[in-house]
Amino acid sequence: MRWTLLGALFAALLPSVPAAQQNDPCSSTNDVSTAFTCLYSIFPRGSGDETIGAALARSMAASGDAGGISSEGPLILVNGYGVFVYDGAGDDAGTLLDHVLTRSDPDTGFVEMTALSHVGPAVAYLAALAEAGADSYPDLRNALLARVRAARSALAADPAWQDDLDVPAWAPHSGDINAMLDYGLWMAGDYLVRVRDGSVAFTQDSVGRDFYGGGLDAYAVPFDNVMIATFMLVDLNSVAAVRAMIERLPADVDLANARVLVHMAIGTNFGAGLTLASNQLAHAVQVLSDDAIGPANILIAPCANAPCQPAAASECPLETFTAEALDPEVYDFYSTSTWFGTYDRTLVAEAAFTGIDPIPEPAAPGIPGDYAITAADDIDGFMQRLRNSLVRETELLSNAVGFWMPDELRAKDWDASAVEIPGLTTGFPEGTDAYPTDLPPIPD
């Protein structure tokens, strides 16, 4: 099948040369630099529409069979806004079937949870500035303390703030979530006051011991728990919403032939999440489809420059993806130029390099933070994964929890109310089973 397909494709690539091309200077130049530049540019698909690579991508998309993944399967874009599913068949190609906003929507609670989780690394950064003797350290420390105070005051003034969100997965835990937020803000504020007043050592090492690990008096629960709980809640909301979207899709949407494109730069760790093993979003798509979508369906392409992408912007405007249908040029870019343009290379190489044994890819070992490795109450295991995500430039910060929560949701038969939430419903120090309440004000 594959040889037949490729034979037809290569035949399509070798038409008679049009008259316009007979006068092409690339075919008659005697200048070495020009000649070799012309020779170079005929192959890569990124060099223009009239290249071998671009022609092959168009041919594979038009054939209706991409050597195992149909070109009429849905196109699924995972980007900085959320997950978008588009029809891939015939005249309906590019029509938006459904979508979920996960990061840009203020109704998801993403900002509130992420803001508190970021306090943890922010304190460690401050310690590094203090140790370096940076002039900016005192003002930044005081600014963080002031904003922690303000956030706690706002939470106290509006304890029903979650009612304004569209986060059904959090509803069973709303009281516990408020207690966790209040405790985390109180603990951060109390610690920063101690640091400001010089009553505790403030080094990067002491942050891990006294703050993250809760080693100081009055800290009944370590800040580790707060960081893991906030990460887990954000991920629970995202995966529950994506799973609900998958269940809403029409029955004839063929996820086994989906072309999934992860096209985003996440945060400022620009070298992270470039492989299936280091990108929790790719893992989530597979798990939440109940493995209907396999690894061969997924392409991670953060550097692809979409035609709608304004200069200096990281991605296209949100309305590009929420319109009733993708602009045809944008759909062709994602579906044909980017997805098939990359996928076809693997098929041609597999078929053409006969007699050459493939190099086996070793299976990635399970590590802390993976669902099969780490129990829900093992906060230390999740902190190991969080450390790994921060230390390794190839890892997304969200990998700390993203290889666990989708699997937990599937294990609980997609019932978000039944999942364990490490750091919130489980994982407390011995003798404690919840976050303290009725905490005092943050000291002046």
C-alpha positions, 0 to 999 in steps of 0.5 A: 500500500505504502509503495503504491501511494509513494509511487503515485506521489513521485509520479505527480512530482515529475510533470513536464517543465512548463514554458515559464520554467524553461527560462528559469535562471536557476537552470542556466546560471554559471555562477556557483553560488547562485546555482547551489542556492537554486539547487538548495531551494528546490527541496525544502517545503519552507522555501516556497510553494514550488518546491518538492517538499511543498508538492509532496505535502499537497499530494499527500493531503489530496490523496485522502490517505497519508500512509495510515492517517487519513487526510480527512480526519479532523484537525486538532489544534492545541495552542496557547488559548486552548484546544480546537477541533476542526472538520477535515473532510471535503468542503467542510474542512476547516469548520470548527466543530468544538473548542475549549479555552483553557488558559486565556479564559478568565472564567477558568480560575487559571490566573488565580491558581497560577498566581499563588503557585508562582509565589513559590518560585518567586520567593526562591528568586528573591532569595537568589537576588538577596544572596547576589546583593541586588539593589532591586531585592528590597523593593521587589520583596516588599512589592510581593508582600503587598500583593500577597496582602491584597490578594488575601484581602480580596479573597476574604471580601468575596469568598463566593468568587468561584460562583462566577467561574465556569469550572464544574470540576471544582464545585465539590471542593469550593470550601477546601479551595478557599481554605487552601488559598487563604492558608497559602497567602497567609503563609507566604505573607508571614514568611516574607515578613519574617524575612523582611524583619531578619528573624529567619535566614534567607537563602535559596537553601533556607527557602526550600527548608523553611518555606517549601518544606514548612520547617518553621513554627506555625506552618502546619502544612508545607507550601509544597502542598499549596504549589501542588494543589494549585497546579493540580486544580488548573490541570483538573479543570483543563482535562475535565473540560477537554474530555467533556468536549471530546464526549460532545463531538459527533459520533462520526468524528474519526479521532483515530485519523486526527491530525493533532498540532501542538502549536504554542510557546509555553511561558518563557522556557522556550526549549521545553515541551518539544517531544512527546515525552516532555509535553504534558499536553500531547500526553493529555490529548492521547489519554483524554481520547481514551487512546483513540489518538496515538503518538503518530497523530501528534506533531509538536511545532512551536516554531511554525509561523502561521500566516495570520501571525502578526509580526512579533506576536507569539501566535494568531489572535484568538478570533482566528480559531473561534471563527465558524471556520478557519481561514482557508489559508490558515487551515492549509498551513496547519493541515497541509504545509505543517502537519503533512509537510512533516509527516510525509518525511517520515513515510518517505524515509521509512519506505526509501531507506530499505535494507537499513535497520532502524535504531530502536527507541528505548522506552522512557522509564517511569519517573515520579509524577507519572500516574503509574509511579506516584500515589495521590498522597505522595507530595514528595514525589510530585515535588521531585517532578516539579524540581525536575521541570524547573531544573531541566530546560526541556521540561514544561513546568506543567509537567509536574502534574500533567502526566498524572491528572489526565490518567486519574480522571480516566481511572475514575471513569471521567467523573471529575468529582471523584478524582483525588487532588494531591495537596487538596484532598490528600497528601497532608502531614501526619496528624493533619487532614485539611488546611487550617482556617481562622488564621490571623492577619499577616503581621505588619 
